[in-house]
Every structure is written in C-alpha cells, then in structure tokens.
Amino acid sequence: MTTTVLDPPHAHATATGIPNLKLGMWLFLASEVMFFTGLVGSYVVLRLGSREWPDPSSILGLNVLAFNTFVLITSSVTMALGLQAARENDRTRLVRFLGATAALGLTFLAIKLLDYRHLVHEGFTPVSSLFGSCYFMLTGFHGLHVLGGVTALTVLALKNRRGAAAIDATPIEACGLYWHFVDLVWIVLFAILCLV
Amino acid sequence: MTGAVSTPTTFAAWLKTGAARKYLGIFGWLIVLTAAEVGATQLGLGKRTLAAILILTALIKASLVALYFMHLRHEVRLVLGVIVIPILIASVFVLGLFPDIVIAARAALR
C-alpha cells in the first residue's frame, strides 16, 4: 500500500529551523530538568548528610516498582511507534499507539496508588521519616507529570481519530518528547530512590 | 512537499521496518538493563559498589531514551544547548551544597 504524505496544514519555516511547538517543548523540558534536578539533588544531599538511612528494599516493594518501570518503558516504545505512524500518515495506527500509551500511563498510576496505599498501611507515610518525605514528594510530583501526559495523549488521540487531511506530526512529537522525559525521570528515580 | 511513503500492510511487517525495529531494539536493551539493576541488588555487593553500578546503569538507560526515543542524536546544536546547559547549571547548584551540608555534616557526626 502506498500512502501520499502532504505537508501538514500549519507547517511553516522558522528562523531556527525547528517548529515553534517543538522548540517550546524543549524549553519547557529545560525548566523541568531544573525542577527535577532540584528535587533529586535535595534528596541526594539529605541522604548523604544523614547519619542513618533505611534500606529502601526493606520498605518498598521492589518487584512492584520494577514492574511499574517495565510498564513505563513499554509506554515509551508505543509513543515512539505512534510518532512513526504519524510520520507515515497512518491514522489508525497512530490513534491505537496513542491510546496504548495513555492506557499504560494509567496502569502506572494505578499501580503507584496501590503502592502508596500499601506503604501507608504499613506505617510508611510522608511524615514518618525523612525518607518517607522524599519518597512521596519525588514520586508524587512524577505521578502528577504522568497524569498530565495521559491527559495530553488522550486529547491528541481524540483529535486525530478522524480527518482526511495529512496528520500534523509536530504536536505528536512534542507530546512524545514530554512523555519520554517523564520516562527518563522515572528511570533515574527508580535507581536512586528505590534501589541504591 | 509531497512524497510517497510505502507502508507495509501487516502490523508484524511494519514492526520490522527501520525505525520501528530500532525502537524495539532499544526497548529490549532497556528491559535487560532494568533486570540487571534488580539482579545487582540481590548479589550482596558493598553499598558503594552497588550504588556505582546502579547509577551507571540508570545513566545508560536515560541516555538511550534521550538519544533514540527523544532523537537527541539527530537534533541541532540549539536543542542540545537548551537541554544540556540546564543540566550542568542545576548539577553545579546541587554540588555547591555538598561542602556545607554533606562534608560538614559528616565531619560533625564523626
């Protein structure tokens, strides 16, 4: 099958050679880098400056968190495949991959909430210890970012459900950059917060 | 620009095309590295050795996501600057806290 790919309706040249939406997303991610480095840096400083620190594996469910990592990594692949489908103007595959990515994001959040419930039941809360404060603060902010990503993915999937015109891949790419960044942050959090 | 893109009809065939195949390859590496991280925690290694291994593995995984999924490998210098400069600035700020909080606190605890 051969598909004709046309220029998207809003495509135009920019002074930087990068679509404005994409450059805007990179600038937003730059601010996000500062935000998460500040949070992770605070955790590292607090941990290294403390006399005692609990072994994370004795408190956290390592298998559950590893499975959640698998879920988020899988969602990054479906997102990348969705962008590929958008570039090939394949609307059906694009919507399916965006839907799968959003569903995996929701699965991650559901598992996280069950994890929180279990931890609180066991007495590990944001006020129980310094580690508790750091864990809930870092994973909580990350979870809010996942929720934002799921919302954006759902909106994009609904917007691209129908239409005869060529798919504008720039919003998909911008959303993908955000989603991969959220995955990247979790990869770092999983290692330093849950394993080390 | 108007062009023609040949799209394989079956999903399995599509997954074997260049870009999709590359993404699945990176996915495989990310899963293997995650399994290695979890496995390393079960080996009974020293704290410092384990921390070094886990941080190195996390950095490799994060780099794979940034280079291949976020396509940083093919981005222009402007984008690289936009993302690398904040990482450097924020890291310097965090390291700036070390002499006061980490080193001084450790010395006081001895």
HADDOCK unambig.tbl for C-alpha pairs under 7 A between the chains (distance, minus, plus):
assign (segid A and resid 1 and name CA) (segid B and resid 6 and name CA) 6.27 0.50 0.50
assign (segid A and resid 1 and name CA) (segid B and resid 7 and name CA) 5.84 0.50 0.50
assign (segid A and resid 1 and name CA) (segid B and resid 8 and name CA) 6.61 0.50 0.50
assign (segid A and resid 1 and name CA) (segid B and resid 9 and name CA) 6.39 0.50 0.50
assign (segid A and resid 2 and name CA) (segid B and resid 4 and name CA) 6.57 0.50 0.50
assign (segid A and resid 2 and name CA) (segid B and resid 5 and name CA) 5.98 0.50 0.50
assign (segid A and resid 2 and name CA) (segid B and resid 6 and name CA) 4.70 0.50 0.50
assign (segid A and resid 2 and name CA) (segid B and resid 7 and name CA) 6.02 0.50 0.50
assign (segid A and resid 3 and name CA) (segid B and resid 4 and name CA) 5.98 0.50 0.50
assign (segid A and resid 3 and name CA) (segid B and resid 5 and name CA) 5.57 0.50 0.50
assign (segid A and resid 3 and name CA) (segid B and resid 6 and name CA) 6.39 0.50 0.50
assign (segid A and resid 3 and name CA) (segid B and resid 7 and name CA) 6.86 0.50 0.50
assign (segid A and resid 4 and name CA) (segid B and resid 3 and name CA) 6.10 0.50 0.50
assign (segid A and resid 4 and name CA) (segid B and resid 4 and name CA) 4.87 0.50 0.50
assign (segid A and resid 4 and name CA) (segid B and resid 5 and name CA) 6.47 0.50 0.50
assign (segid A and resid 5 and name CA) (segid B and resid 2 and name CA) 5.91 0.50 0.50
assign (segid A and resid 5 and name CA) (segid B and resid 3 and name CA) 5.55 0.50 0.50
assign (segid A and resid 5 and name CA) (segid B and resid 4 and name CA) 6.08 0.50 0.50
assign (segid A and resid 5 and name CA) (segid B and resid 5 and name CA) 6.91 0.50 0.50
assign (segid A and resid 6 and name CA) (segid B and resid 1 and name CA) 6.35 0.50 0.50
assign (segid A and resid 6 and name CA) (segid B and resid 2 and name CA) 4.98 0.50 0.50
assign (segid A and resid 6 and name CA) (segid B and resid 3 and name CA) 6.99 0.50 0.50
assign (segid A and resid 7 and name CA) (segid B and resid 1 and name CA) 5.79 0.50 0.50
assign (segid A and resid 7 and name CA) (segid B and resid 2 and name CA) 6.75 0.50 0.50
assign (segid A and resid 26 and name CA) (segid B and resid 79 and name CA) 6.92 0.50 0.50
assign (segid A and resid 26 and name CA) (segid B and resid 82 and name CA) 6.94 0.50 0.50
assign (segid A and resid 27 and name CA) (segid B and resid 82 and name CA) 6.48 0.50 0.50
assign (segid A and resid 30 and name CA) (segid B and resid 82 and name CA) 6.34 0.50 0.50
assign (segid A and resid 30 and name CA) (segid B and resid 83 and name CA) 5.28 0.50 0.50
assign (segid A and resid 30 and name CA) (segid B and resid 86 and name CA) 6.01 0.50 0.50
assign (segid A and resid 33 and name CA) (segid B and resid 86 and name CA) 6.61 0.50 0.50
assign (segid A and resid 33 and name CA) (segid B and resid 87 and name CA) 6.37 0.50 0.50
assign (segid A and resid 34 and name CA) (segid B and resid 86 and name CA) 6.11 0.50 0.50
assign (segid A and resid 34 and name CA) (segid B and resid 87 and name CA) 6.83 0.50 0.50
assign (segid A and resid 34 and name CA) (segid B and resid 90 and name CA) 5.70 0.50 0.50
assign (segid A and resid 37 and name CA) (segid B and resid 90 and name CA) 6.12 0.50 0.50
assign (segid A and resid 38 and name CA) (segid B and resid 90 and name CA) 6.84 0.50 0.50
assign (segid A and resid 41 and name CA) (segid B and resid 94 and name CA) 5.44 0.50 0.50
assign (segid A and resid 45 and name CA) (segid B and resid 98 and name CA) 6.77 0.50 0.50
assign (segid A and resid 45 and name CA) (segid B and resid 101 and name CA) 6.96 0.50 0.50
assign (segid A and resid 45 and name CA) (segid B and resid 102 and name CA) 6.22 0.50 0.50
assign (segid A and resid 48 and name CA) (segid B and resid 102 and name CA) 5.84 0.50 0.50
assign (segid A and resid 49 and name CA) (segid B and resid 101 and name CA) 6.09 0.50 0.50
assign (segid A and resid 49 and name CA) (segid B and resid 102 and name CA) 4.38 0.50 0.50
assign (segid A and resid 49 and name CA) (segid B and resid 105 and name CA) 5.63 0.50 0.50
assign (segid A and resid 49 and name CA) (segid B and resid 106 and name CA) 6.23 0.50 0.50
assign (segid A and resid 51 and name CA) (segid B and resid 109 and name CA) 6.99 0.50 0.50
assign (segid A and resid 70 and name CA) (segid B and resid 31 and name CA) 6.83 0.50 0.50
assign (segid A and resid 77 and name CA) (segid B and resid 23 and name CA) 6.30 0.50 0.50
assign (segid A and resid 77 and name CA) (segid B and resid 24 and name CA) 7.00 0.50 0.50
assign (segid A and resid 77 and name CA) (segid B and resid 27 and name CA) 6.56 0.50 0.50
assign (segid A and resid 80 and name CA) (segid B and resid 69 and name CA) 6.15 0.50 0.50
assign (segid A and resid 81 and name CA) (segid B and resid 20 and name CA) 6.14 0.50 0.50
assign (segid A and resid 88 and name CA) (segid B and resid 5 and name CA) 6.51 0.50 0.50
assign (segid A and resid 177 and name CA) (segid B and resid 70 and name CA) 5.65 0.50 0.50
assign (segid A and resid 180 and name CA) (segid B and resid 65 and name CA) 6.78 0.50 0.50
assign (segid A and resid 180 and name CA) (segid B and resid 69 and name CA) 6.81 0.50 0.50
assign (segid A and resid 180 and name CA) (segid B and resid 70 and name CA) 6.55 0.50 0.50
assign (segid A and resid 184 and name CA) (segid B and resid 62 and name CA) 5.27 0.50 0.50
assign (segid A and resid 184 and name CA) (segid B and resid 65 and name CA) 6.55 0.50 0.50
assign (segid A and resid 187 and name CA) (segid B and resid 58 and name CA) 6.18 0.50 0.50
assign (segid A and resid 187 and name CA) (segid B and resid 62 and name CA) 6.58 0.50 0.50
assign (segid A and resid 188 and name CA) (segid B and resid 58 and name CA) 5.74 0.50 0.50
assign (segid A and resid 191 and name CA) (segid B and resid 54 and name CA) 6.08 0.50 0.50
assign (segid A and resid 191 and name CA) (segid B and resid 55 and name CA) 6.60 0.50 0.50
assign (segid A and resid 191 and name CA) (segid B and resid 58 and name CA) 6.25 0.50 0.50
assign (segid A and resid 195 and name CA) (segid B and resid 41 and name CA) 6.93 0.50 0.50
assign (segid A and resid 196 and name CA) (segid B and resid 50 and name CA) 6.98 0.50 0.50
assign (segid A and resid 196 and name CA) (segid B and resid 51 and name CA) 5.26 0.50 0.50
assign (segid A and resid 196 and name CA) (segid B and resid 54 and name CA) 6.87 0.50 0.50
